[in-house]
């Protein structure tokens, strides 16, 4: 299908949507950009408070980027259909890991959502509908709610990542609760995402790693899945690896999980897995003792990227991500005026017009600052449309919960944010 962005999604004669497989313009080169000249003044600062040049961006809002959680919705559906609670936990764990899989090679920064910005996605072919809203600007908080079209799940949460630049890398620390509910089993699972780090920001080949611990809790049965996203390691042997265990409520190991967040996840008997880990550790120690210090004394492991990957044309987007900003005339008629697809800076970047994207980005940011000043002078409070603050029903922690009503298509009195 043509990548003409003005066409968006087309409908075939059989009523099935034919989603686009390309963007209107290919990704531009960043080779001649003096990143250090800009970033050296940002060391140690939180990047959400810094106005970034548009050349660092990919043509998606962070709200759209969040929607990529749903690329592997079939794993939730498989969990809902299973009668075995351990198998359900395996599927939920695979879904949690799959949520970060699309970030591999995604070195562009999504646009920061404007306060009041929204995004919806209805995918009948994948069995879900999604709505999200930027509910806070400082700190930036994105709330989302998705539900299965067959009422087989609800998936919701609020995300406010903390981004920091550390000279050679940018680190995104995850904050916010993610909740998955399976009504057929009266079950709820909660977890948080691992930390994401982009290396070689200044020079060299950019590469990404995820690291940290992720604990998925089944609040009905007390079972837990404790996963570790492993950091790269000295020689890069641990890059992309994730492993852990499913434990029953008495903390007994039921099964082990291992794999790579860029590829797949396997399950195995925990005794077999522990034996393999023990023998692998012995081999690694033997290899380290046999190597000479001169072989690696001058090597910095965090400047050693994986083998150079195939050049990507469209920002390393998956097929799912390529479709997120598509806009056709029929869709435009029903969308609220706050939807990401209507943002002129994102649309300009997608069309390959960097100058227009930069000008629009600056205009929107200034418009947002002016609106905030005017509200402060008049004591006017910002009205959040589709979400409200409240405790998470399962953890008790502060969360943003869906108020309802979005799909009624009554979008009167929405703010003019673009």
N, C-alpha and C positions, 0 to 999 in steps of 0.2 A: 504494500500500500504506500502511496505517496506520503512524504513527511511534511507536507504543507500544513503548518500549524493553524491556518485559518479554517481548514476543513474539520479539524478535530476528529471525533469518532463518527463513523458512518454506519448506517444500518443496512444490512443486506435484505434481500427480498424475503428471506425466511424469518426476519425479525431479530436475528442475532447480531449483536454489535461487532463490527470489525474494527478493533482498536489499532491506533497508529503504531508503527514500528520504527519511526525515526522522528527527529526534531526538524524544524524548518531550517536550522543552520547548525553546522558542526561546531564543536567546541573550539574556542580560540586558543592560541599558544600563549603560555605564560613565560616562555624562555627568556624573553628580554625584559622582564619585570624586575625592578630592583626591590625585592621584598625586604631586604635588610634595612634599606633606607627608611622604610615605613615602620617595620616591626621592632627595631632596636629601642624605640621609645615606649614600647608596650610590655617589656619584660616584667613579669610578675603581676601584671594587671589583669582584671577580669575583662575578657574580650567583648562581653555583651554591652559594656559601657563605652566601647570604642567604635567610632565610625570607620568602617572598613571600606577600602576601595572596591568597586563592583567587580574588578578583575579577579578577586578572590572567590567570587560567588559561583554557584551553580543555579540554573533557572528554576528553582523551587523554593517555596517558603518552608520554614521549619515545620509548619503545620502539615504541609504535604509530605515532608520527609518522615514525620511521625506515622503517617498513614502506611508507610512501607512495613510496619508491623504486620499488616494484613496480607502480605504477599503469599504467605503459606497458611492461609486460613484453613486449608484442608486438614491440618494437624489438629486444630481445635475440633473440627467436625468428627475426626477420627476418635478423639478423646471422648466426645459426647456419646458416640455410638458404641463405645466399649463398655462391657459389663464388669471388667476387671479393674479395680482401683489402681493397681500397680501399673497396668498398661496405660491407664489414663494419665498417671503421673509421667510416664515415659513420653507420651505425646505432648503433654504440656511443657515438659523440659525441652523437647525438640523445638517446640514453638518459641519458647523463650530464647533459645540459642539462635534460631533462624531470624529473629528480629534484628540482629546485628550483622547478619551475613551480607546484606546488600551494601554495607559500608566498606567492604574490601575494595580498594582502589578509588574510593570516593573522596578525593582530596579537595573538592570544592566545598565552600561554606554555604549552607542554605541561607536565604534572606531572613533576617530577624522579623518576626511577625509584628505588625502594628497592633496597638491596643484596639480590640474589637474586631480584628480580622478573623474570618471564619474559613472553614473548608469542609466540604461535604464530598462523600464518594459513595455512590450506590452501584454495587456490582452484583447484579442478580446471578451472573454466571459463576461467581465465586461464593455467593450465598451470604452476603453481608451488606450493611449500610453503616456509614461512619459520619460523625460530625465532630468538629473540633472548633475551639475558640481561644483566642489569646485573651486571657482573663486578667493579666497583670503585665505591666511594662517594667517596673522596677520593684522587685526582681521580675525578670521575664518568666511567666508561667503559662504553659500551654495545657489546656484541659481537653480530653477527648472521650468519646463514648461510641462504641460500636456494638451492634447486635446482629445476631443471625436472623436471616429472613424467615427461617423456619422456627424461630424462637428456641434454638438449640444452645445459644450462648449469649453472654454479655461480657464485653471487654472494655474496661475503662481505666482512667488514671489521669494524673497531672504530672507534667515533666518540667523541671527547671534546672537544666544542666549548667554547671559552673565551668566556664572555659578560662584557661590560663595559658599564657605563652611563656615558655621557659628557655628562650634563646635558640635552641635547636628543634624544639617540638612544641606542639599545642596539645594540651590535655583537657578532655571533657569529663568532668566528674559527674556521675549520674545522681540526680536527686528526684524524689517523687516516687509514689507508690503505683504499681501496676496490679490490676485486679482482673481475674478471669472467673466468671461464674458459669457453671454448668447446671441449669435448672433441672434437667432430667434426673440428675443425681443429687440435687440439693447441695452441691459442693462449690466452694470458692477457693481460689488459689491466689496468693500474692507474692510479689518479688520486686526487686530493683535490678537495673541493668549494670553491667560491668563498666569500668572506666575505659574510655577510648583515647588513644594517643596517636597523633600524626607526627612522624619523624622527618628530619631533613628539610625543615621549612625553608632554611636559608639557601642551601645548595645541595646538590646530589639528587638521587631519586627519592621521591616521596613514598613513604610506606606507612601502613597502619597496623597497630596492634590493639587488642582488647585484653585487659587484665583485671583481676580482682575476683572476689567471691560473690556468688549469687545463690541465695537460699530461697527455694520455692516451697511454700507451706500450703498443705491441704488443711484448711481450717476445720473441716468436718472430721477427718480421720486422724489428724495429728501426724500424718506422714510428711516427710520432708525430702526434698532433693537438694543436696548441697554440691554445687558445681564450682570449680576453680578454672577461670580463664587464665592460662599461664602466660607470663611475660616472656619475651623473646629468648632470654638466656644468652650466655656468653657467645656461643657459636651459632645462634639462631635455631637450635634444634627444637626449642619449645614453641616456636612461632605458630600462632593460630590454634594451638592445642587447648582443648577443654576436657576436663575429666571430673568425676565425682561419684557420689553414691545416692541411691534412694534408701532412706531409713524409715523404719516403722516408728510408731509413737514411743517405743522403748529404746530408740536409737540403734536398733539392730540393723545391720546392712542387709538389704533385700537384694539389690543388684547394683552393679557398677555401670557407669556411663562414660564413654570416652569418644574422642574424635577431634574434628577441627571445625571451628565455627564458619569457615569458608567452604566446607564440603558436606560433611554428614556427621551423624552421631550414632554410635553403636551401644548396645547393652550386652552385658556379659555377667556371668556368675562372679560375685565379689571375691571368692577365694582364688579363683583362677586369675582374676585381675591383679590381686595383691601379690601373688606369686610372680607374675610377669613383671610387675613394677620393681620387685625386689631384685630380680635377676638383671633387669635393665639398669638399675642403679649401680650394681656391681660392675657391669660392663663399662658404664660411663666413668666410674672412678678409675678403672684400669686404663681407659683411654687417656684420661687426664694425666695420670702418672707417666704414661708412655710418651706424651708429647713434650717437646722442649719449649722452654719459656720464650726462646727467640722466635718461635713461629707465630706468637700472638702478642708479643709485648707492645707492639705499636698499633695494634688494632683496637678500635673502639667498637664494641658490638652494636651500639646504637647508630653507627654510621654504615652498617653493613646491611643493606636492604636485601630482600629476596631476589632471585633472578629476575631480570627485567621482563615485565609482562608485555603482552601484545598491546600496541597502542589502541586506545579506545577513542571513538569519534564523538560520542555523545555523553561526555562527563562520567563515563563508567556506569551509566544508568542500566539497571536491569530492564527487561521488557515491561515489567509492572511500573517502574518509575517513569519510563518514557511516556506513559499514558496519563500521568497524574495532572498535567497542566493543559491537556487537550480541551478545547472549547469550541462547540458548534452553536449554531443559531438557536436550536431548540433548547439546549442547555442554558444559554445566556438568558432566555426569556424567564426561566424559573429560579435562577440563582439569586440569593440576596446580594445586594450591592457591596457587601463586605467580603465576598468570596475571593480567595487567593488568585483564582484564574483571571480576575479582573484587575489585578495590580499591574499598572503600566510599566514599572521597572522590570519586573520578572518577565513580562511579555516581550519587552524590548530585548532583553538578554537572550531569551529563547530564539528570537528572530535574528540574532547576531549583530544587533546594533548596540555596541558597548557605550558609545557616547550618549545615546538617548537613555539607556539604562542608568548610567551614572547621573545624568541630569534629573531623571525622575526619582531616583533613589534619594538624592539630596533634597528635592522638593517635598517628597513625602515625609522625610524625617523632620524637615523644618515645619511642615504643616502640623505634625504631631506635637512638636515642642510648643508651637503657638497655641494649639488647642489646650494643652496641659496648663499653660500659663493663664489662659482665659478662665479655665475652670477654677483655678486656685484663687483668682481675684473675685469670682462671684460665689465662692463656696459651693459650686455645683459639684455633685458627686457623679462619678462615672457609673453608668448602668450596665451591668453584665447581663447578657441576654439569655444564654442557654444553660448556664452552670451556676452553682452556688457553693459557698464554702460549708464544709461540715466534716465530722469525723468519718474516717473510713469504717464501714460497718464491721470489718473483720480484724483490723489492727488497732483501731481507735485513734490512729494518727491523723493529723489535719490533712484534708483532701479536698478536691473539687469534684462535685457530683452533678450529674446531668439533671437539669430541671424538667426537661421535656418540652414538647411543643414545636420543635424545629421543623419536623416533617409536615406540619399543618400548612406550611407555605404562606404564613401570614408574616410578611417582613416589613410591615409599616413601622415608621419611626426609628429606622436604623441610622446610625451615624454616617456622615460623609467622611470617610477616612482616606479616600484616594483622590 
